[in-house]
Amino acid sequence: MVEPENFDKAVQWYEEMLGWKCLDKVTSWVGRKAFMKLPRSGVVTIKSFEGEYDHFYPAKAEGNVKLGFATYNLDETLRYLEDKNVKFTEIKALPNGQRFCDIFAYENTKLTIAEESRGEDKTEYPPSGIVGFGTVNTIIYVTNPELSAEWYKKHLGFDIVEVDEEKGYAHLRTEDAYDRNVLDQCFWDNIWLLKTNEVVEKPNDNKARTYYDIRPEVFFKEYNKLIKNGVKPSEIAGDPINGWGGFHIYDTDHNRINVWSYTAN
């Protein structure tokens, strides 16, 4: 998400700084969007803060949900970004040992970069080394990982892989929508719930938004199920049946979770 007057500059920044490729720019009933092809696989949507829907309004408070991107060499990526005067936070480690940190991209948008094994990938990538979405999809900070894991299982259908109360984390997973809908393949996205004592009051948001996919044919059924189960979703933005539609909800720690639906071509 970017400010409307900086939309084109943002697209240029991600192209030049990170090596992402703009496939197309469109203007629709939910405002301007640019589709950015990531070097390895996947597409990021750059969207301006504009439109009639509350779903697209910027929030003053920054939330505790981090959208993850992959690099094969975190140290090399950070050296490149430092040379470009891009700031970043200290490096931390997930419970599985993966190193990660946040970088401050265009308009100080926080992107979380997690290191993963290159494996047999011999492809030459842009100098930034940020190749795309990876094995770490999302990091969410919660006060009680065990209870939050059950909440995400009940309301979003995530699988619980592991919960460790003593170490303060829960490992969840869900099937990747892009791989399923576009590539017809199965790939698991990993979500890490990490214990924190800091809760952000709602409404809050992150410019780098995590969206979870829902298919048009079940959109309204699941939307109404959330309401029935005591989770209050935002108004629906757009048209989830004939184009793009989205809404957001908050978990028990006020973490904003975005949901979208789009027609697959």
PyRosetta script that sets phi, psi and omega in degrees:
from pyrosetta import init, pose_from_sequence

init()
pose = pose_from_sequence("MVEPENFDKAVQWYEEMLGWKCLDKVTSWVGRKAFMKLPRSGVVTIKSFEGEYDHFYPAKAEGNVKLGFATYNLDETLRYLEDKNVKFTEIKALPNGQRFCDIFAYENTKLTIAEESRGEDKTEYPPSGIVGFGTVNTIIYVTNPELSAEWYKKHLGFDIVEVDEEKGYAHLRTEDAYDRNVLDQCFWDNIWLLKTNEVVEKPNDNKARTYYDIRPEVFFKEYNKLIKNGVKPSEIAGDPINGWGGFHIYDTDHNRINVWSYTAN")
pose.set_psi(1, 133.1)
pose.set_omega(1, -179.2)
pose.set_phi(2, -135.5)
pose.set_psi(2, 160.6)
pose.set_omega(2, 175.9)
pose.set_phi(3, -65.8)
pose.set_psi(3, 142.7)
pose.set_omega(3, -174.3)
pose.set_phi(4, -54.8)
pose.set_psi(4, -40.7)
pose.set_omega(4, -176.6)
pose.set_phi(5, -72.0)
pose.set_psi(5, -13.3)
pose.set_omega(5, -178.2)
pose.set_phi(6, -109.9)
pose.set_psi(6, 13.7)
pose.set_omega(6, -175.0)
pose.set_phi(7, -56.6)
pose.set_psi(7, -53.4)
pose.set_omega(7, -177.6)
pose.set_phi(8, -66.5)
pose.set_psi(8, -35.7)
pose.set_omega(8, 178.3)
pose.set_phi(9, -66.1)
pose.set_psi(9, -35.9)
pose.set_omega(9, 179.0)
pose.set_phi(10, -65.1)
pose.set_psi(10, -45.2)
pose.set_omega(10, 178.5)
pose.set_phi(11, -58.1)
pose.set_psi(11, -45.1)
pose.set_omega(11, 179.5)
pose.set_phi(12, -62.4)
pose.set_psi(12, -39.8)
pose.set_omega(12, -178.9)
pose.set_phi(13, -62.0)
pose.set_psi(13, -47.1)
pose.set_omega(13, -178.5)
pose.set_phi(14, -67.7)
pose.set_psi(14, -31.5)
pose.set_omega(14, 175.9)
pose.set_phi(15, -68.5)
pose.set_psi(15, -50.0)
pose.set_omega(15, -173.6)
pose.set_phi(16, -77.6)
pose.set_psi(16, -38.3)
pose.set_omega(16, -173.3)
pose.set_phi(17, -85.1)
pose.set_psi(17, -42.5)
pose.set_omega(17, -175.3)
pose.set_phi(18, -105.2)
pose.set_psi(18, -12.5)
pose.set_omega(18, 178.3)
pose.set_phi(19, 81.6)
pose.set_psi(19, 21.1)
pose.set_omega(19, 176.6)
pose.set_phi(20, -84.4)
pose.set_psi(20, 148.7)
pose.set_omega(20, -173.9)
pose.set_phi(21, -108.2)
pose.set_psi(21, 128.1)
pose.set_omega(21, 177.9)
pose.set_phi(22, -79.1)
pose.set_psi(22, 115.9)
pose.set_omega(22, 179.2)
pose.set_phi(23, -81.2)
pose.set_psi(23, -35.6)
pose.set_omega(23, -176.2)
pose.set_phi(24, -171.1)
pose.set_psi(24, 154.6)
pose.set_omega(24, 171.4)
pose.set_phi(25, -121.8)
pose.set_psi(25, 135.3)
pose.set_omega(25, 179.9)
pose.set_phi(26, -135.5)
pose.set_psi(26, 157.8)
pose.set_omega(26, 171.4)
pose.set_phi(27, -121.5)
pose.set_psi(27, 122.0)
pose.set_omega(27, -177.0)
pose.set_phi(28, -128.6)
pose.set_psi(28, -171.3)
pose.set_omega(28, -179.8)
pose.set_phi(29, -69.9)
pose.set_psi(29, -8.1)
pose.set_omega(29, 174.2)
pose.set_phi(30, -108.6)
pose.set_psi(30, 18.4)
pose.set_omega(30, 176.4)
pose.set_phi(31, 96.4)
pose.set_psi(31, -167.1)
pose.set_omega(31, -176.4)
pose.set_phi(32, -82.4)
pose.set_psi(32, 142.6)
pose.set_omega(32, 177.6)
pose.set_phi(33, -141.1)
pose.set_psi(33, 144.2)
pose.set_omega(33, 173.6)
pose.set_phi(34, -125.7)
pose.set_psi(34, 135.3)
pose.set_omega(34, -177.6)
pose.set_phi(35, -103.1)
pose.set_psi(35, 116.0)
pose.set_omega(35, -174.0)
pose.set_phi(36, -106.8)
pose.set_psi(36, 115.6)
pose.set_omega(36, 178.1)
pose.set_phi(37, -77.8)
pose.set_psi(37, 125.4)
pose.set_omega(37, 178.2)
pose.set_phi(38, -79.6)
pose.set_psi(38, 150.3)
pose.set_omega(38, -172.5)
pose.set_phi(39, -55.7)
pose.set_psi(39, -38.8)
pose.set_omega(39, -178.6)
pose.set_phi(40, -91.3)
pose.set_psi(40, -59.9)
pose.set_omega(40, 176.7)
pose.set_phi(41, -165.0)
pose.set_psi(41, 159.2)
pose.set_omega(41, 179.2)
pose.set_phi(42, 97.9)
pose.set_psi(42, 162.3)
pose.set_omega(42, -178.2)
pose.set_phi(43, -134.4)
pose.set_psi(43, 134.5)
pose.set_omega(43, 174.1)
pose.set_phi(44, -103.8)
pose.set_psi(44, 137.6)
pose.set_omega(44, 174.2)
pose.set_phi(45, -100.0)
pose.set_psi(45, 122.9)
pose.set_omega(45, 171.1)
pose.set_phi(46, -93.6)
pose.set_psi(46, 122.6)
pose.set_omega(46, -175.2)
pose.set_phi(47, -126.3)
pose.set_psi(47, 138.7)
pose.set_omega(47, 178.2)
pose.set_phi(48, -85.3)
pose.set_psi(48, 149.9)
pose.set_omega(48, 174.6)
pose.set_phi(49, -73.4)
pose.set_psi(49, 83.1)
pose.set_omega(49, 178.5)
pose.set_phi(50, -158.0)
pose.set_psi(50, 160.8)
pose.set_omega(50, -178.3)
pose.set_phi(51, 120.9)
pose.set_psi(51, 169.6)
pose.set_omega(51, -173.8)
pose.set_phi(52, -85.5)
pose.set_psi(52, -9.4)
pose.set_omega(52, -172.4)
pose.set_phi(53, -93.7)
pose.set_psi(53, 140.6)
pose.set_omega(53, 176.8)
pose.set_phi(54, -59.4)
pose.set_psi(54, -29.4)
pose.set_omega(54, -178.8)
pose.set_phi(55, -56.1)
pose.set_psi(55, -27.1)
pose.set_omega(55, -176.6)
pose.set_phi(56, -101.7)
pose.set_psi(56, 3.2)
pose.set_omega(56, 178.6)
pose.set_phi(57, -75.2)
pose.set_psi(57, 139.6)
pose.set_omega(57, 175.2)
pose.set_phi(58, -73.9)
pose.set_psi(58, 143.2)
pose.set_omega(58, 177.3)
pose.set_phi(59, -105.0)
pose.set_psi(59, 144.9)
pose.set_omega(59, -178.8)
pose.set_phi(60, -70.4)
pose.set_psi(60, -35.6)
pose.set_omega(60, -177.9)
pose.set_phi(61, -86.1)
pose.set_psi(61, 134.8)
pose.set_omega(61, 177.4)
pose.set_phi(62, -89.3)
pose.set_psi(62, 131.5)
pose.set_omega(62, -175.7)
pose.set_phi(63, -82.2)
pose.set_psi(63, -180.0)
pose.set_omega(63, -176.9)
pose.set_phi(64, -106.2)
pose.set_psi(64, 31.4)
pose.set_omega(64, 178.8)
pose.set_phi(65, -114.6)
pose.set_psi(65, 125.9)
pose.set_omega(65, -176.1)
pose.set_phi(66, -117.1)
pose.set_psi(66, 127.5)
pose.set_omega(66, 178.0)
pose.set_phi(67, -87.9)
pose.set_psi(67, 128.0)
pose.set_omega(67, -172.0)
pose.set_phi(68, -97.9)
pose.set_psi(68, 142.2)
pose.set_omega(68, 172.4)
pose.set_phi(69, -127.2)
pose.set_psi(69, 157.4)
pose.set_omega(69, -173.1)
pose.set_phi(70, -105.1)
pose.set_psi(70, 145.7)
pose.set_omega(70, 167.5)
pose.set_phi(71, -137.8)
pose.set_psi(71, 148.8)
pose.set_omega(71, 177.7)
pose.set_phi(72, -84.5)
pose.set_psi(72, -21.0)
pose.set_omega(72, -179.2)
pose.set_phi(73, -143.1)
pose.set_psi(73, 98.3)
pose.set_omega(73, -175.5)
pose.set_phi(74, -63.0)
pose.set_psi(74, -40.1)
pose.set_omega(74, -178.5)
pose.set_phi(75, -63.2)
pose.set_psi(75, -43.0)
pose.set_omega(75, 179.0)
pose.set_phi(76, -66.2)
pose.set_psi(76, -40.9)
pose.set_omega(76, 178.0)
pose.set_phi(77, -59.9)
pose.set_psi(77, -44.7)
pose.set_omega(77, -178.3)
pose.set_phi(78, -69.6)
pose.set_psi(78, -33.9)
pose.set_omega(78, 175.9)
pose.set_phi(79, -64.6)
pose.set_psi(79, -41.3)
pose.set_omega(79, 177.6)
pose.set_phi(80, -62.3)
pose.set_psi(80, -47.0)
pose.set_omega(80, -178.2)
pose.set_phi(81, -65.9)
pose.set_psi(81, -37.4)
pose.set_omega(81, 178.2)
pose.set_phi(82, -62.0)
pose.set_psi(82, -39.4)
pose.set_omega(82, 177.1)
pose.set_phi(83, -64.5)
pose.set_psi(83, -25.6)
pose.set_omega(83, 179.1)
pose.set_phi(84, -95.0)
pose.set_psi(84, 9.5)
pose.set_omega(84, 179.4)
pose.set_phi(85, 62.8)
pose.set_psi(85, 30.8)
pose.set_omega(85, 173.8)
pose.set_phi(86, -93.5)
pose.set_psi(86, 124.0)
pose.set_omega(86, -176.3)
pose.set_phi(87, -83.6)
pose.set_psi(87, 158.7)
pose.set_omega(87, 179.3)
pose.set_phi(88, -152.9)
pose.set_psi(88, 163.9)
pose.set_omega(88, -178.4)
pose.set_phi(89, -90.5)
pose.set_psi(89, 178.1)
pose.set_omega(89, 176.9)
pose.set_phi(90, -68.4)
pose.set_psi(90, 155.3)
pose.set_omega(90, 179.8)
pose.set_phi(91, -82.1)
pose.set_psi(91, 133.6)
pose.set_omega(91, 175.3)
pose.set_phi(92, -122.7)
pose.set_psi(92, 176.3)
pose.set_omega(92, 179.5)
pose.set_phi(93, -128.7)
pose.set_psi(93, 137.7)
pose.set_omega(93, 173.8)
pose.set_phi(94, -75.4)
pose.set_psi(94, 165.6)
pose.set_omega(94, 179.4)
pose.set_phi(95, -56.7)
pose.set_psi(95, -25.7)
pose.set_omega(95, 178.4)
pose.set_phi(96, -87.5)
pose.set_psi(96, 3.5)
pose.set_omega(96, 177.6)
pose.set_phi(97, 95.5)
pose.set_psi(97, -10.3)
pose.set_omega(97, 179.6)
pose.set_phi(98, -65.7)
pose.set_psi(98, 130.5)
pose.set_omega(98, 178.6)
pose.set_phi(99, -84.9)
pose.set_psi(99, 144.6)
pose.set_omega(99, -180.0)
pose.set_phi(100, -152.2)
pose.set_psi(100, 161.7)
pose.set_omega(100, 172.8)
pose.set_phi(101, -160.0)
pose.set_psi(101, 172.5)
pose.set_omega(101, 175.6)
pose.set_phi(102, -102.9)
pose.set_psi(102, 142.0)
pose.set_omega(102, 169.4)
pose.set_phi(103, -113.3)
pose.set_psi(103, 155.5)
pose.set_omega(103, 179.7)
pose.set_phi(104, -104.2)
pose.set_psi(104, 98.9)
pose.set_omega(104, -177.1)
pose.set_phi(105, -82.6)
pose.set_psi(105, -156.3)
pose.set_omega(105, -176.3)
pose.set_phi(106, -57.6)
pose.set_psi(106, 136.8)
pose.set_omega(106, -176.2)
pose.set_phi(107, 56.8)
pose.set_psi(107, 32.9)
pose.set_omega(107, 179.2)
pose.set_phi(108, 58.3)
pose.set_psi(108, 30.5)
pose.set_omega(108, 175.4)
pose.set_phi(109, -71.1)
pose.set_psi(109, 125.5)
pose.set_omega(109, -179.6)
pose.set_phi(110, -81.9)
pose.set_psi(110, 121.6)
pose.set_omega(110, 171.4)
pose.set_phi(111, -113.8)
pose.set_psi(111, 133.0)
pose.set_omega(111, 178.3)
pose.set_phi(112, -92.8)
pose.set_psi(112, 126.6)
pose.set_omega(112, -177.5)
pose.set_phi(113, -111.7)
pose.set_psi(113, 121.6)
pose.set_omega(113, -179.8)
pose.set_phi(114, -117.9)
pose.set_psi(114, 137.0)
pose.set_omega(114, -177.6)
pose.set_phi(115, -84.4)
pose.set_psi(115, 137.9)
pose.set_omega(115, 175.9)
pose.set_phi(116, -141.4)
pose.set_psi(116, 165.8)
pose.set_omega(116, -177.1)
pose.set_phi(117, -69.8)
pose.set_psi(117, 140.6)
pose.set_omega(117, 178.5)
pose.set_phi(118, -74.9)
pose.set_psi(118, -27.6)
pose.set_omega(118, -178.4)
pose.set_phi(119, 62.3)
pose.set_psi(119, -132.6)
pose.set_omega(119, -179.0)
pose.set_phi(120, -97.4)
pose.set_psi(120, 11.1)
pose.set_omega(120, -179.6)
pose.set_phi(121, -70.7)
pose.set_psi(121, 114.7)
pose.set_omega(121, -179.6)
pose.set_phi(122, -105.7)
pose.set_psi(122, 6.6)
pose.set_omega(122, -176.9)
pose.set_phi(123, -65.1)
pose.set_psi(123, 142.3)
pose.set_omega(123, 174.6)
pose.set_phi(124, -89.1)
pose.set_psi(124, 124.5)
pose.set_omega(124, -176.1)
pose.set_phi(125, -111.2)
pose.set_psi(125, 167.0)
pose.set_omega(125, 177.1)
pose.set_phi(126, -57.1)
pose.set_psi(126, 157.8)
pose.set_omega(126, -175.7)
pose.set_phi(127, -57.2)
pose.set_psi(127, -26.7)
pose.set_omega(127, -179.6)
pose.set_phi(128, -63.1)
pose.set_psi(128, -28.5)
pose.set_omega(128, -179.6)
pose.set_phi(129, 74.2)
pose.set_psi(129, 3.6)
pose.set_omega(129, 178.5)
pose.set_phi(130, -88.6)
pose.set_psi(130, 97.5)
pose.set_omega(130, -165.3)
pose.set_phi(131, -85.7)
pose.set_psi(131, -21.5)
pose.set_omega(131, -179.6)
pose.set_phi(132, 153.3)
pose.set_psi(132, -161.5)
pose.set_omega(132, 173.4)
pose.set_phi(133, -71.5)
pose.set_psi(133, 148.3)
pose.set_omega(133, -176.0)
pose.set_phi(134, -133.3)
pose.set_psi(134, -154.6)
pose.set_omega(134, -177.1)
pose.set_phi(135, -72.0)
pose.set_psi(135, -20.9)
pose.set_omega(135, 174.9)
pose.set_phi(136, -100.6)
pose.set_psi(136, 102.5)
pose.set_omega(136, -178.5)
pose.set_phi(137, -79.8)
pose.set_psi(137, -49.8)
pose.set_omega(137, -174.5)
pose.set_phi(138, -147.0)
pose.set_psi(138, 143.5)
pose.set_omega(138, 170.4)
pose.set_phi(139, -118.5)
pose.set_psi(139, 124.3)
pose.set_omega(139, -177.5)
pose.set_phi(140, -125.0)
pose.set_psi(140, 129.3)
pose.set_omega(140, -179.5)
pose.set_phi(141, -93.6)
pose.set_psi(141, 127.1)
pose.set_omega(141, -175.5)
pose.set_phi(142, -135.8)
pose.set_psi(142, 161.9)
pose.set_omega(142, -179.3)
pose.set_phi(143, -85.9)
pose.set_psi(143, -26.1)
pose.set_omega(143, -179.8)
pose.set_phi(144, -139.7)
pose.set_psi(144, 93.3)
pose.set_omega(144, -176.1)
pose.set_phi(145, -56.2)
pose.set_psi(145, -36.5)
pose.set_omega(145, -178.1)
pose.set_phi(146, -66.0)
pose.set_psi(146, -48.7)
pose.set_omega(146, 179.6)
pose.set_phi(147, -66.7)
pose.set_psi(147, -38.7)
pose.set_omega(147, 179.6)
pose.set_phi(148, -66.1)
pose.set_psi(148, -37.5)
pose.set_omega(148, 178.0)
pose.set_phi(149, -59.3)
pose.set_psi(149, -42.2)
pose.set_omega(149, 178.5)
pose.set_phi(150, -66.9)
pose.set_psi(150, -35.5)
pose.set_omega(150, 177.9)
pose.set_phi(151, -63.3)
pose.set_psi(151, -46.0)
pose.set_omega(151, -178.6)
pose.set_phi(152, -68.5)
pose.set_psi(152, -33.0)
pose.set_omega(152, 176.7)
pose.set_phi(153, -66.6)
pose.set_psi(153, -44.1)
pose.set_omega(153, -177.1)
pose.set_phi(154, -68.9)
pose.set_psi(154, -47.1)
pose.set_omega(154, -170.6)
pose.set_phi(155, -93.6)
pose.set_psi(155, -27.4)
pose.set_omega(155, -179.5)
pose.set_phi(156, -116.3)
pose.set_psi(156, -5.9)
pose.set_omega(156, 175.8)
pose.set_phi(157, 77.6)
pose.set_psi(157, 17.7)
pose.set_omega(157, 179.4)
pose.set_phi(158, -68.5)
pose.set_psi(158, 147.6)
pose.set_omega(158, 173.1)
pose.set_phi(159, -83.6)
pose.set_psi(159, 138.4)
pose.set_omega(159, 174.5)
pose.set_phi(160, -93.2)
pose.set_psi(160, 116.2)
pose.set_omega(160, 179.9)
pose.set_phi(161, -87.2)
pose.set_psi(161, -45.3)
pose.set_omega(161, -176.0)
pose.set_phi(162, -161.3)
pose.set_psi(162, 143.9)
pose.set_omega(162, 172.8)
pose.set_phi(163, -130.7)
pose.set_psi(163, 131.3)
pose.set_omega(163, 177.3)
pose.set_phi(164, -129.2)
pose.set_psi(164, 100.2)
pose.set_omega(164, -178.1)
pose.set_phi(165, -64.3)
pose.set_psi(165, -40.0)
pose.set_omega(165, -176.4)
pose.set_phi(166, -64.4)
pose.set_psi(166, -43.0)
pose.set_omega(166, -179.6)
pose.set_phi(167, -86.7)
pose.set_psi(167, -10.0)
pose.set_omega(167, 172.3)
pose.set_phi(168, 77.1)
pose.set_psi(168, 51.4)
pose.set_omega(168, 176.7)
pose.set_phi(169, -156.4)
pose.set_psi(169, 162.2)
pose.set_omega(169, 170.3)
pose.set_phi(170, -137.2)
pose.set_psi(170, 138.6)
pose.set_omega(170, 179.0)
pose.set_phi(171, -109.5)
pose.set_psi(171, 119.6)
pose.set_omega(171, 179.6)
pose.set_phi(172, -118.5)
pose.set_psi(172, 167.3)
pose.set_omega(172, 174.8)
pose.set_phi(173, -150.2)
pose.set_psi(173, 156.3)
pose.set_omega(173, 174.5)
pose.set_phi(174, -149.0)
pose.set_psi(174, 152.8)
pose.set_omega(174, -177.4)
pose.set_phi(175, -71.0)
pose.set_psi(175, 137.8)
pose.set_omega(175, -177.5)
pose.set_phi(176, -71.7)
pose.set_psi(176, 128.4)
pose.set_omega(176, -175.7)
pose.set_phi(177, -70.8)
pose.set_psi(177, -40.3)
pose.set_omega(177, -178.0)
pose.set_phi(178, -62.6)
pose.set_psi(178, -45.9)
pose.set_omega(178, -179.4)
pose.set_phi(179, -64.7)
pose.set_psi(179, -38.1)
pose.set_omega(179, -179.8)
pose.set_phi(180, -73.3)
pose.set_psi(180, -49.0)
pose.set_omega(180, -172.1)
pose.set_phi(181, -80.7)
pose.set_psi(181, -33.4)
pose.set_omega(181, -175.6)
pose.set_phi(182, -101.4)
pose.set_psi(182, -45.8)
pose.set_omega(182, -174.7)
pose.set_phi(183, -96.3)
pose.set_psi(183, -9.7)
pose.set_omega(183, -177.5)
pose.set_phi(184, 56.2)
pose.set_psi(184, 42.2)
pose.set_omega(184, 178.8)
pose.set_phi(185, -128.4)
pose.set_psi(185, 162.7)
pose.set_omega(185, 178.0)
pose.set_phi(186, -106.2)
pose.set_psi(186, 122.7)
pose.set_omega(186, 176.7)
pose.set_phi(187, -140.7)
pose.set_psi(187, 133.8)
pose.set_omega(187, -176.5)
pose.set_phi(188, -95.3)
pose.set_psi(188, 126.9)
pose.set_omega(188, 172.7)
pose.set_phi(189, -89.4)
pose.set_psi(189, 134.5)
pose.set_omega(189, -178.9)
pose.set_phi(190, -100.6)
pose.set_psi(190, 132.0)
pose.set_omega(190, 178.2)
pose.set_phi(191, -117.8)
pose.set_psi(191, 128.4)
pose.set_omega(191, 179.8)
pose.set_phi(192, -111.0)
pose.set_psi(192, 123.8)
pose.set_omega(192, 172.6)
pose.set_phi(193, -99.2)
pose.set_psi(193, 116.6)
pose.set_omega(193, -177.5)
pose.set_phi(194, -111.6)
pose.set_psi(194, 137.3)
pose.set_omega(194, -176.2)
pose.set_phi(195, -70.0)
pose.set_psi(195, 136.6)
pose.set_omega(195, 176.5)
pose.set_phi(196, -146.1)
pose.set_psi(196, 158.5)
pose.set_omega(196, 174.0)
pose.set_phi(197, -101.9)
pose.set_psi(197, -1.5)
pose.set_omega(197, -176.6)
pose.set_phi(198, -101.0)
pose.set_psi(198, 117.6)
pose.set_omega(198, 178.9)
pose.set_phi(199, -112.3)
pose.set_psi(199, 132.7)
pose.set_omega(199, 178.7)
pose.set_phi(200, -95.6)
pose.set_psi(200, 129.7)
pose.set_omega(200, 179.5)
pose.set_phi(201, -71.1)
pose.set_psi(201, 146.1)
pose.set_omega(201, 175.8)
pose.set_phi(202, -88.2)
pose.set_psi(202, 156.1)
pose.set_omega(202, 0.3)
pose.set_phi(203, -76.1)
pose.set_psi(203, 146.0)
pose.set_omega(203, 174.1)
pose.set_phi(204, -144.8)
pose.set_psi(204, 168.7)
pose.set_omega(204, -175.6)
pose.set_phi(205, -161.5)
pose.set_psi(205, 166.8)
pose.set_omega(205, 171.3)
pose.set_phi(206, -128.1)
pose.set_psi(206, 140.9)
pose.set_omega(206, 178.4)
pose.set_phi(207, -64.0)
pose.set_psi(207, -36.0)
pose.set_omega(207, 173.4)
pose.set_phi(208, -89.6)
pose.set_psi(208, 96.7)
pose.set_omega(208, -171.1)
pose.set_phi(209, -91.8)
pose.set_psi(209, 135.9)
pose.set_omega(209, 170.2)
pose.set_phi(210, -87.4)
pose.set_psi(210, 123.4)
pose.set_omega(210, 175.9)
pose.set_phi(211, -114.3)
pose.set_psi(211, 136.2)
pose.set_omega(211, 174.3)
pose.set_phi(212, -109.9)
pose.set_psi(212, 136.9)
pose.set_omega(212, -171.6)
pose.set_phi(213, -82.2)
pose.set_psi(213, 142.3)
pose.set_omega(213, 170.7)
pose.set_phi(214, -137.7)
pose.set_psi(214, 138.2)
pose.set_omega(214, -176.8)
pose.set_phi(215, -77.3)
pose.set_psi(215, 145.8)
pose.set_omega(215, -175.7)
pose.set_phi(216, -54.7)
pose.set_psi(216, -36.5)
pose.set_omega(216, -174.0)
pose.set_phi(217, -68.8)
pose.set_psi(217, -17.9)
pose.set_omega(217, 178.6)
pose.set_phi(218, -117.3)
pose.set_psi(218, 7.5)
pose.set_omega(218, -172.9)
pose.set_phi(219, -56.0)
pose.set_psi(219, -56.5)
pose.set_omega(219, -174.3)
pose.set_phi(220, -71.2)
pose.set_psi(220, -32.6)
pose.set_omega(220, 176.7)
pose.set_phi(221, -60.8)
pose.set_psi(221, -47.0)
pose.set_omega(221, -178.6)
pose.set_phi(222, -73.1)
pose.set_psi(222, -35.3)
pose.set_omega(222, 176.3)
pose.set_phi(223, -59.8)
pose.set_psi(223, -45.5)
pose.set_omega(223, 179.8)
pose.set_phi(224, -71.2)
pose.set_psi(224, -30.3)
pose.set_omega(224, 177.7)
pose.set_phi(225, -65.1)
pose.set_psi(225, -39.0)
pose.set_omega(225, 176.7)
pose.set_phi(226, -58.9)
pose.set_psi(226, -45.2)
pose.set_omega(226, 179.6)
pose.set_phi(227, -62.1)
pose.set_psi(227, -44.3)
pose.set_omega(227, -180.0)
pose.set_phi(228, -61.2)
pose.set_psi(228, -34.1)
pose.set_omega(228, -178.6)
pose.set_phi(229, -87.6)
pose.set_psi(229, 7.6)
pose.set_omega(229, 174.5)
pose.set_phi(230, 89.4)
pose.set_psi(230, 10.3)
pose.set_omega(230, 176.5)
pose.set_phi(231, -101.2)
pose.set_psi(231, 122.0)
pose.set_omega(231, -174.7)
pose.set_phi(232, -94.6)
pose.set_psi(232, 106.3)
pose.set_omega(232, 178.0)
pose.set_phi(233, -80.7)
pose.set_psi(233, 160.4)
pose.set_omega(233, 174.7)
pose.set_phi(234, -71.4)
pose.set_psi(234, 174.1)
pose.set_omega(234, 172.7)
pose.set_phi(235, -62.7)
pose.set_psi(235, 156.2)
pose.set_omega(235, 179.6)
pose.set_phi(236, -81.8)
pose.set_psi(236, 127.1)
pose.set_omega(236, 176.6)
pose.set_phi(237, -97.3)
pose.set_psi(237, 135.9)
pose.set_omega(237, 176.3)
pose.set_phi(238, 79.6)
pose.set_psi(238, -155.6)
pose.set_omega(238, -176.3)
pose.set_phi(239, -127.9)
pose.set_psi(239, 98.0)
pose.set_omega(239, -174.6)
pose.set_phi(240, -70.3)
pose.set_psi(240, -14.5)
pose.set_omega(240, -177.2)
pose.set_phi(241, -93.2)
pose.set_psi(241, -41.4)
pose.set_omega(241, -173.3)
pose.set_phi(242, -107.1)
pose.set_psi(242, -1.8)
pose.set_omega(242, -178.5)
pose.set_phi(243, -162.3)
pose.set_psi(243, -113.0)
pose.set_omega(243, 179.4)
pose.set_phi(244, -116.8)
pose.set_psi(244, 137.0)
pose.set_omega(244, 175.6)
pose.set_phi(245, -144.5)
pose.set_psi(245, 149.0)
pose.set_omega(245, -179.0)
pose.set_phi(246, -155.1)
pose.set_psi(246, 163.7)
pose.set_omega(246, 173.7)
pose.set_phi(247, -158.8)
pose.set_psi(247, 175.0)
pose.set_omega(247, 176.5)
pose.set_phi(248, -137.0)
pose.set_psi(248, 157.2)
pose.set_omega(248, 176.3)
pose.set_phi(249, -133.1)
pose.set_psi(249, 172.0)
pose.set_omega(249, 176.3)
pose.set_phi(250, -124.9)
pose.set_psi(250, 138.7)
pose.set_omega(250, 176.4)
pose.set_phi(251, -81.7)
pose.set_psi(251, -171.3)
pose.set_omega(251, -175.1)
pose.set_phi(252, -70.1)
pose.set_psi(252, -13.4)
pose.set_omega(252, 176.0)
pose.set_phi(253, -106.1)
pose.set_psi(253, 17.9)
pose.set_omega(253, 178.9)
pose.set_phi(254, 68.2)
pose.set_psi(254, 18.2)
pose.set_omega(254, 175.6)
pose.set_phi(255, -74.4)
pose.set_psi(255, 128.9)
pose.set_omega(255, -178.3)
pose.set_phi(256, -81.8)
pose.set_psi(256, 127.0)
pose.set_omega(256, 177.9)
pose.set_phi(257, -117.7)
pose.set_psi(257, 123.7)
pose.set_omega(257, -178.3)
pose.set_phi(258, -99.3)
pose.set_psi(258, 141.4)
pose.set_omega(258, 179.6)
pose.set_phi(259, -127.4)
pose.set_psi(259, 138.0)
pose.set_omega(259, 178.1)
pose.set_phi(260, -137.8)
pose.set_psi(260, 161.1)
pose.set_omega(260, 174.2)
pose.set_phi(261, -136.7)
pose.set_psi(261, 143.2)
pose.set_omega(261, 178.8)
pose.set_phi(262, -150.2)
pose.set_psi(262, 152.0)
pose.set_omega(262, 179.6)
pose.set_phi(263, -81.4)
pose.set_psi(263, 130.9)
pose.set_omega(263, 179.5)
pose.set_phi(264, -85.2)
pose.set_psi(264, 128.4)
pose.set_omega(264, -179.1)
pose.set_phi(265, -82.0)
pose.dump_pdb("model.pdb")
